[in-house]
Amino acid sequence: MSLGTVSNVLNNPEVVALPTRQRVLEAIDRTGFVRSTAAHQLRVGKSRTVGVVLLDIANPFFAEMVRGAEGVLRDNGYVLMVCSTDESIERERRYLRVLEEHRVDGLLITPVEHDLREVAELAGRGIPTVLLDRDGGEQELCSATVDDIRGGELAAGHLFELGHQAIAFVNGPSSIRQCADRREGAQRALRRARRRSPATLREMTVNALSVDQGEKAAIGLLSLTPRPSAVMCANDQLALGVLKSLSEAGVAVPDEMAVVGYDDVSFASMLSPALTSVRQPKYELGAIAAELLLEEALGSNHKHRSVRFEPELVVRASSGATRRGAGRAGQPRPVP
């Protein structure tokens, strides 16, 4: 059989008759042949690879987003090259450089900082780029986001509606846009609560959105005077750390301190007590971002657009429902 026939089976199988295609594939299996992707890329100018740059792949929120993106991209013949920045701008820059060197066909990214100029410059050099869980601001970039301002307002508002007046907010670095938006939402809920009572919201900023940082934050908030009766966390990783430290200190949740997280990752409902959290459509975020990327990579008349999802408060045992305000009309109900 000719080299041209083998090439067509590998690259354009629809033009080869089925019996011939089967003979070629059997020969490939028998000989252990592996195609050189580098050589193929030189010929066709496509790597069939998409780079994914995330803040922390260990966080189930980001892992679920990757699953959503992978499902769409896999069905279209692409593979993912996943990079975790651990919220480091230096690491993000290094990964962007490496992905460009590998000539990826597109990029999905949750940026570390507010400034998107470097990402926009990469897109300007011909790499289709979509922002994951982050809007593009003034930059001409597609994005798939959740309204984090509304999410922060839901989380803090829930605690104020339950009658808590002194609330702590464990938040991540302000350079991360999601943390800044969730703070803005919490402040909105605070202003509304102050129309009824002398409510307070004390922010504690940690270095990373991780379990160990949540543990350290909980130790700090237990020393506050007056001690807050509730704590809102910028994500579920922080909330898990807070719950762990409170348990070790003998502080009953929610009777002595209510806890609310953010993201509603897989383990939130499995904790004891089960964690109240703001749910984001994680899988759907990744899937729609991948669809936007394919639109840009394959469409000649592509126009940048943003898709925004609405968050949902999922009430569980960690925030309790025994204080003033529980059971009011319009209040979210607990889920199993």
C-alpha positions as CSV (number, residue, x, y, z in Angstrom):
1,M,0.0,0.0,0.0
2,S,1.3,3.5,-0.8
3,L,2.4,6.2,1.7
4,G,-0.4,8.4,0.4
5,T,-3.0,5.8,1.4
6,V,-1.6,5.5,4.9
7,S,-1.5,9.3,5.2
8,N,-5.2,9.5,4.2
9,V,-6.2,6.9,6.7
10,L,-4.5,8.9,9.5
11,N,-5.5,12.3,8.4
12,N,-8.5,12.0,6.1
13,P,-10.1,8.6,6.8
14,E,-13.4,9.5,5.1
15,V,-11.8,9.5,1.7
16,V,-10.5,5.9,2.0
17,A,-12.7,2.9,1.4
18,L,-13.6,0.9,4.5
19,P,-11.8,-2.4,3.6
20,T,-8.6,-0.5,2.7
21,R,-8.9,1.6,5.9
22,Q,-9.2,-1.6,8.0
23,R,-6.1,-3.2,6.4
24,V,-4.0,-0.1,7.1
25,L,-5.2,0.1,10.7
26,E,-4.4,-3.6,11.2
27,A,-0.9,-3.0,9.8
28,I,-0.4,-0.1,12.1
29,D,-1.4,-2.2,15.1
30,R,0.9,-5.1,14.0
31,T,4.0,-2.9,13.5
32,G,3.4,-0.6,16.5
33,F,3.7,2.5,14.2
34,V,3.3,5.8,16.0
35,R,2.8,9.0,13.9
36,S,5.2,11.9,14.5
37,T,2.9,14.7,15.7
38,A,5.8,17.2,15.2
39,A,6.2,16.3,11.6
40,H,2.4,16.3,11.1
41,Q,2.3,19.8,12.6
42,L,4.9,21.1,10.3
43,R,2.9,19.9,7.3
44,V,-0.5,21.1,8.2
45,G,0.2,23.9,10.7
46,K,-2.1,22.5,13.4
47,S,-1.2,20.8,16.6
48,R,-4.7,19.7,17.6
49,T,-3.7,20.7,21.1
50,V,-5.4,23.3,23.4
51,G,-3.6,24.8,26.4
52,V,-5.5,25.2,29.6
53,V,-4.0,27.5,32.3
54,L,-5.7,27.4,35.7
55,L,-5.1,28.9,39.2
56,D,-5.0,25.5,41.0
57,I,-5.8,22.2,39.4
58,A,-5.9,20.6,42.9
59,N,-9.1,22.6,43.5
60,P,-12.1,20.5,42.5
61,F,-13.7,23.6,41.0
62,F,-11.1,23.9,38.3
63,A,-10.9,20.1,37.8
64,E,-14.6,20.0,37.0
65,M,-14.2,23.0,34.6
66,V,-11.5,21.0,32.8
67,R,-13.8,18.0,32.5
68,G,-16.4,20.2,30.8
69,A,-13.9,21.7,28.3
70,E,-12.3,18.3,27.6
71,G,-15.7,16.7,26.7
72,V,-16.2,19.3,24.0
73,L,-12.7,19.4,22.7
74,R,-12.2,15.6,22.7
75,D,-15.3,15.2,20.5
76,N,-13.7,17.6,18.0
77,G,-10.3,15.8,17.9
78,Y,-8.3,18.0,20.3
79,V,-6.3,17.1,23.4
80,L,-5.6,19.3,26.4
81,M,-2.3,20.5,27.8
82,V,-3.2,21.5,31.4
83,C,-1.0,23.9,33.4
84,S,-1.6,25.0,37.0
85,T,-0.1,28.4,38.1
86,D,-0.8,28.0,41.8
87,E,-1.8,31.7,41.7
88,S,1.7,32.7,40.6
89,I,2.0,35.4,37.9
90,E,5.6,34.3,37.1
91,R,4.5,30.7,36.6
92,E,1.6,31.9,34.4
93,R,4.0,33.8,32.2
94,R,6.3,30.8,31.8
95,Y,3.4,28.5,30.8
96,L,2.1,31.0,28.3
97,R,5.5,31.2,26.7
98,V,5.8,27.3,26.6
99,L,2.3,26.9,25.1
100,E,3.1,29.5,22.4
101,E,6.3,27.6,21.6
102,H,4.3,24.4,21.3
103,R,2.0,26.2,18.8
104,V,-1.2,25.3,20.6
105,D,-4.3,25.8,18.5
106,G,-6.0,27.7,21.3
107,L,-5.9,28.7,24.9
108,L,-8.3,28.6,27.8
109,I,-7.1,30.6,30.9
110,T,-8.1,31.7,34.3
111,P,-5.7,34.6,34.7
112,V,-3.9,35.3,38.0
113,E,-4.2,39.1,37.9
114,H,-6.5,41.9,36.8
115,D,-4.2,43.0,34.0
116,L,-5.0,41.1,30.8
117,R,-2.6,42.8,28.5
118,E,-0.2,39.8,28.2
119,V,-3.1,37.4,27.5
120,A,-4.5,39.8,24.9
121,E,-1.1,40.1,23.2
122,L,-0.9,36.4,22.9
123,A,-4.3,36.3,21.3
124,G,-3.1,39.1,19.0
125,R,-0.4,36.9,17.8
126,G,-2.9,34.5,16.4
127,I,-3.7,32.1,19.3
128,P,-7.5,32.0,19.9
129,T,-8.0,32.7,23.6
130,V,-11.0,32.3,25.9
131,L,-11.1,33.5,29.5
132,L,-12.4,30.9,32.0
133,D,-14.4,32.2,35.0
134,R,-13.2,35.8,34.2
135,D,-14.6,38.5,32.0
136,G,-12.5,40.3,29.4
137,G,-13.0,43.8,30.6
138,E,-11.7,46.2,27.9
139,Q,-9.9,43.5,26.1
140,E,-11.3,41.9,22.9
141,L,-11.5,38.3,24.3
142,C,-14.3,35.7,24.6
143,S,-15.2,34.7,28.1
144,A,-17.3,32.3,30.2
145,T,-18.1,33.7,33.6
146,V,-20.3,33.5,36.7
147,D,-21.7,36.7,38.3
148,D,-19.4,36.6,41.4
149,I,-20.7,39.9,42.7
150,R,-24.1,38.4,42.9
151,G,-22.6,35.2,44.4
152,G,-20.8,37.2,47.2
153,E,-24.1,39.0,47.9
154,L,-26.0,35.7,48.2
155,A,-23.5,34.3,50.6
156,A,-23.2,37.3,53.0
157,G,-26.9,38.1,52.6
158,H,-27.8,34.6,53.7
159,L,-25.9,35.0,57.0
160,F,-27.3,38.5,57.7
161,E,-30.8,37.3,57.0
162,L,-30.3,34.6,59.6
163,G,-29.6,37.3,62.1
164,H,-25.8,37.3,62.3
165,Q,-24.5,40.8,62.9
166,A,-20.7,40.1,63.2
167,I,-19.5,38.2,60.2
168,A,-15.9,37.4,59.1
169,F,-15.0,37.1,55.4
170,V,-12.0,34.9,54.7
171,N,-10.9,36.1,51.2
172,G,-8.0,35.5,48.9
173,P,-5.6,38.0,47.3
174,S,-7.3,41.1,45.9
175,S,-5.3,40.7,42.7
176,I,-7.5,37.7,41.8
177,R,-10.6,39.2,40.2
178,Q,-13.0,36.6,41.6
179,C,-11.9,37.6,45.1
180,A,-12.5,41.3,44.4
181,D,-15.9,40.6,43.0
182,R,-17.0,38.4,45.9
183,R,-15.9,41.2,48.3
184,E,-18.0,43.7,46.4
185,G,-21.0,41.5,46.6
186,A,-20.5,40.9,50.3
187,Q,-20.3,44.7,50.8
188,R,-23.6,45.1,49.0
189,A,-25.2,42.7,51.4
190,L,-23.6,44.5,54.3
191,R,-25.1,47.9,53.2
192,R,-28.5,46.3,53.0
193,A,-28.2,44.7,56.4
194,R,-27.2,47.9,58.1
195,R,-30.6,49.4,57.3
196,R,-32.0,46.9,59.9
197,S,-29.2,46.4,62.4
198,P,-25.6,47.4,63.3
199,A,-24.1,44.7,61.1
200,T,-20.3,44.3,60.5
201,L,-18.2,42.4,58.0
202,R,-14.5,41.9,58.9
203,E,-12.3,40.8,56.0
204,M,-9.3,38.5,56.6
205,T,-7.1,38.2,53.5
206,V,-5.0,35.1,53.0
207,N,-2.2,34.3,50.6
208,A,-3.9,31.6,48.7
209,L,-7.3,30.0,48.2
210,S,-6.3,26.7,49.9
211,V,-7.2,24.5,52.8
212,D,-4.2,25.3,54.9
213,Q,-4.8,29.0,54.5
214,G,-8.4,28.4,55.7
215,E,-7.0,26.6,58.8
216,K,-4.8,29.5,59.7
217,A,-7.5,32.1,59.1
218,A,-9.8,30.2,61.5
219,I,-7.2,30.3,64.2
220,G,-7.0,34.1,63.7
221,L,-10.7,34.7,63.7
222,L,-11.2,32.9,67.0
223,S,-9.0,35.5,68.6
224,L,-11.1,38.4,67.4
225,T,-13.0,40.6,69.9
226,P,-15.8,40.4,69.6
227,R,-15.7,37.0,68.0
228,P,-17.8,36.7,64.8
229,S,-20.8,34.4,64.9
230,A,-20.4,33.5,61.2
231,V,-17.8,33.3,58.6
232,M,-18.1,33.5,54.8
233,C,-15.2,32.0,52.7
234,A,-14.2,33.0,49.2
235,N,-14.1,29.3,48.2
236,D,-14.8,25.8,49.5
237,Q,-11.1,25.0,50.0
238,L,-10.9,27.8,52.5
239,A,-14.2,26.8,54.1
240,L,-12.9,23.2,54.5
241,G,-9.8,24.6,56.4
242,V,-12.0,26.8,58.6
243,L,-14.3,23.8,59.5
244,K,-11.2,21.7,60.3
245,S,-9.7,24.3,62.7
246,L,-13.1,25.1,64.3
247,S,-13.6,21.4,65.0
248,E,-10.1,21.0,66.5
249,A,-10.8,24.1,68.7
250,G,-14.1,22.6,69.9
251,V,-16.2,25.3,68.3
252,A,-19.6,23.9,67.3
253,V,-20.8,24.6,63.7
254,P,-23.3,26.2,63.2
255,D,-24.4,26.7,66.9
256,E,-21.3,28.7,67.8
257,M,-20.2,29.8,64.4
258,A,-21.9,29.4,61.0
259,V,-19.8,28.8,57.9
260,V,-20.6,29.5,54.2
261,G,-18.3,28.5,51.3
262,Y,-18.3,29.3,47.6
263,D,-18.2,27.0,44.5
264,D,-20.2,24.0,45.8
265,V,-17.5,21.5,44.9
266,S,-18.1,17.7,45.1
267,F,-17.1,17.4,48.8
268,A,-19.3,20.2,50.1
269,S,-22.3,18.0,50.7
270,M,-20.2,15.2,52.2
271,L,-18.7,17.3,55.1
272,S,-20.1,17.1,58.6
273,P,-21.8,19.4,58.9
274,A,-22.6,19.6,55.2
275,L,-21.4,22.9,53.8
276,T,-23.7,25.7,52.7
277,S,-22.1,27.1,49.5
278,V,-22.7,29.2,46.4
279,R,-23.0,26.9,43.5
280,Q,-21.3,27.7,40.2
281,P,-22.0,25.6,37.0
282,K,-18.5,24.3,36.8
283,Y,-18.8,21.7,34.1
284,E,-20.9,24.1,32.0
285,L,-18.4,26.9,32.3
286,G,-15.7,24.7,30.8
287,A,-17.9,23.3,28.1
288,I,-19.1,26.7,26.9
289,A,-15.6,28.1,27.0
290,A,-14.4,25.3,24.7
291,E,-17.3,25.9,22.4
292,L,-16.4,29.6,22.2
293,L,-12.8,28.6,21.5
294,L,-13.8,26.3,18.6
295,E,-16.0,29.1,17.2
296,E,-13.0,31.4,17.1
297,A,-10.5,28.8,15.9
298,L,-12.7,27.4,13.1
299,G,-15.0,30.4,12.2
300,S,-13.9,32.9,9.6
301,N,-16.4,35.5,10.7
302,H,-16.0,35.1,14.5
303,K,-17.2,37.8,16.8
304,H,-16.0,37.9,20.4
305,R,-18.8,37.3,23.0
306,S,-19.2,36.6,26.7
307,V,-21.4,34.1,28.3
308,R,-22.4,34.7,32.0
309,F,-24.1,32.3,34.3
310,E,-26.0,33.1,37.5
311,P,-24.8,31.5,40.8
312,E,-27.2,29.7,43.2
313,L,-27.0,29.6,47.0
314,V,-27.3,26.0,48.3
315,V,-28.2,26.0,52.0
316,R,-27.0,23.1,54.1
317,A,-26.3,22.4,57.8
318,S,-23.2,24.5,58.3
319,S,-25.0,27.8,58.3
320,G,-28.0,26.6,60.3
321,A,-31.6,27.8,60.0
322,T,-32.6,28.6,63.6
323,R,-31.8,32.3,63.8
324,R,-34.0,35.2,63.0
325,G,-34.9,35.3,59.3
326,A,-34.9,31.6,58.6
327,G,-37.9,30.4,56.8
328,R,-38.9,33.8,55.4
329,A,-40.5,34.0,52.0
330,G,-37.9,33.9,49.3
331,Q,-35.2,32.3,51.5
332,P,-33.3,29.4,49.9
333,R,-34.3,26.0,51.3
334,P,-31.8,23.3,52.4
335,V,-30.9,20.5,50.0
336,P,-30.0,17.0,51.0
